[in-house]
Structure formats: structure tokens, C-alpha cells
Amino acid sequence: MSLNRWTALILSVCLSACRTTSSNVREGSQPSDSPWVQASPLLGQQIQDEAARLPFSHGFDRLEQIRWFAGVGEPAYDVLLEMAEDSRDDVAAAALAALGATLDSRLVAHIHALEWSPERVQGDLELERSRCLVRLGDWSAMPNLIDGLEDERLFTRSLCLDAMREATRETNGFDPRAEKSQRDKAVAAWRQWWLARSGEGILPKR
């Protein structure tokens, strides 16, 4: 057999093997019912490892995990959406924070479809969902964040304002650290802003 024919045969076998391996990886790693791009086996394992570690992380470490998941993006969506229904509020909130940080509007319908018990919908977790939705471009949750500006906790007020400012480029004079009387005036300005925008029909649609 000539050298050229031998080289062609080797290349043909290698290409065939590569196609078979690639096909097997895709078929084995992508759930048939998932709308999202799936992770490679290595990244998929990293995602699972981080998801298993997240309930036990705190403070800066938890924030770094949220940033990591947001940076991974679409390949982590299936896991993050599952964690967003976790019975532990802090785990669900962290997953929502990561999903919101992706700024991917395709997630809006999936965030609305999350199944929570009625009591969870009334608490801090609902505020986190509202922050997530507003960051993803669905302003229907904006009234919840305006209500959040009246929360007694500085941290909560700050998180609500951050999401609103990111989406609208507005603060309406609200300072989370200001005296309550000043905050109340700014909240009233936000409510007036919302009434004007929603009445004009120019708010982003989900």
C-alpha cells in the first residue's frame, strides 16, 4: 500500500472515531427534555460539585460561588433552576441570584414557573425572585422591589435598590442609609415613577 493511501486510511479511521466519540458525549450528557446547552462532562462534574458545596458555604465564599455559576451561564441553568426550588431558602436565593446575574431574558418564564409553597411566596425569597426577574428584563416585579425599599433591614433595601438602579438607571433620590423620613419621600417618588411608566405602557414585557 502506498504511503499516501496509508495516510488517507489512518485519517479516515481517526475522523470516524472522533465523530463517534463526539456523538456519544452529546447523547450521554444532554437531557432530551432540556432547552439549554449542556456542559461537557468535565464542566458538568464541576457544576455538580459546586451545587453540592453551596449549602455549606457562607459570606464571601457564597458570593464567589454565585459569580462562578453566573459566569458558567447556560450549561448551569438546569442545576440552578432545580436549586431555586430547594426547601432551604438561602440555597434557593443563591440560585436565583446567580440566574439573575446572567441577564438572560430567556429565563423569565422558568423563574415564573418555580413551584414554591404559599408561605415562601410572601417572604424574602419572593423579593429575591423579584430582583432576579427585574435583572432579567421583566419589570412586572418592580412593585415588589419598591415595597422592599421600606424594609427595616439596610441590606434588603440596598439589594432592592441595586436591582432597580441596574434596570432603570434611576434612584429617584433613594439612599438606603438615609433617615426614614427621607427614604419615605424617595419611595413615594418611586411609586409615582411606576404609575407613570406602567400607565404609558412602555415597560419591558416578559
N, C-alpha and C positions, 0 to 999 in steps of 0.2 A: 504494500500500500504506500503511495507517495506521501511525502511529508505534508503537502497541502491538504490531501484528503484526510489524513490522520488528524490534523489540526482542526479541520472542519467538523469531524466526528466528535472530538473532545468538546468543542464549543457547543455543539448541538446537545450533547448529554448534560453539560453544565447548565445551559439555559433552561432545559426541560426540568432539571432538578430545582432550579431557582423558582420557576413558575409553580411547581408543585408545593414547595415549602411555603411560598408566599400565600398561596391559596389556602393551605391548611391553617396557617396562622390567622388569616382573616376569618375563616369559618369557625375556628375554635375560640376566637377572642371577642367576636361581636354578637351580642344577643340579637336574635332576629327581630324582636319587637322594640328595640331601642332606636330612637330617631337621631341619636348623637353619634359622632365619630368616636370610635373606640380606641382605647390605649393599646400600645404594644404590650406584649407580655411583661417586659421589664417595668414599664411605666405603670401598668395595671397593678403589679405587685406593690410598687411604691405607694400608689393611691390607697390600696387596701391597708398597708402598714400605717400610713398616716391617719386613716379613718379609725383604725383600732386604737391608736395612741391618743387621738384628740380628746376623748372623755377625761383623760387623766392629765391634760396639760392645763396650764394656768398663766395668767398675766401675759408677759411679752412672748412667751413660748406659744401661747394660744394665738396671739396676733400674727406671729410668723407663720403658723400653720394656715390661718385664713388667707394670708397673702400667697402662700405656696399653692393652695388649691385654686385661688383665683388666677394665678399665673398659668397653671396647667390648663384651665379652661374646659373646653368641651369634653375631652376624654374623662373628666372627673364629674360631669353632670349627673350621671346615673347614681353614683355613690352619694353625692351631695344632696340630691333630691330625696334619697332614702333617709339620709341622716336628718333632713329637715322635718321628718315625721317621727324622729326619735322621741321617746317618752321623757327624756331629760331635756328640760327647757334650754339649758346652756349649750348642749350639743346641737339642738335644732337651731338655736340662734346663731351659732358659729357657722353652720352650713348656710343659713340664709345670708349672713354677712359675706361669705365667700361668693355665693351666687350673685348677689347684688354688685359686688366689686368687678365682676366680669363685664358689666354693662351690656350684656347680650339680651336684646329685647325678645328673642325667641323663647326665653324662659318664662315670660309673663304668664302665659296660660297655665304652665306647670306649677307656678307658685300659687296661683289662684286655686288650683285643684288639690292642694295639700289637704289631707284629712286630719283635722285636729278635734279634740273634744271641745264642747262648748265653753268650758271654763278657761281653756287655754286661749281662746279667741279674744277674751276680754283683758288679758294681761299684757306683760312686757313682750311676750312673744309676738303678739299681734302688731305691736309697734315695730318690732324688728322686721316683720313681713312687710309692713308699710314702707319702711326705709328701703327694703330690697326692691319693692315694686317701683317706687319713685326713681330709684337709681337706674332701673331697667327701662324707664321711659313711660311708665303707667302712672299718671298723676291722679287717678281716681282715689288713691290712698292718701293724698295730700291733707285732707281734713284731719286724719288721724295724727299726722305729724304736727299739725298746728295745735291740736289738743296736747300733744306731747311737750310742747313748749311751756305748758303750765305745770309740768311735773315738778314735784318738790326736789327732785334729785338733779344736781348740776350735770352729772354725767349723762342722764337721759335727755335733758334739754339740749345739751351740746350735740349729741348724736343726731337728734331730730333736725336741728338747725343745719348741721353739716350736710345731711342728705338734701334738704330743701335748697340750700345755697348752691350745692353742686348742680342740681337740676335746673334752677331758675336764675342763677347768678344774682340773686336778691337776698337781703337780710331784713329789709323793712325796719331797720333800726334795732333789731332784737340782739341783745347781748345776754348770753346765758348767765353771766356773773353779775348782772345789774340788779339793783333793788327791785323788789316785786312790783312796785308801782310803775316803774319804767318798763319792766317786762310786760305788764298788762297792757300798756299803751301799744307796744310793738305787736303783741298778739292780736289786738284789735285791728291793727294795720294789716296784719297777715290775713285776718278773716275778711276784711274789706277787699284785699287783693284777690282772694279766692273767689269771692262773689262776683267781682268784675270779670275775672278771666273765665270762670265757668259760664257766666251769662253770655259772654261774647262767643262761646263755642269754639275757642281757639286752643283749648288744652290738648296735649298729646293724647291720642287714643290708644287703648291697649289692643 
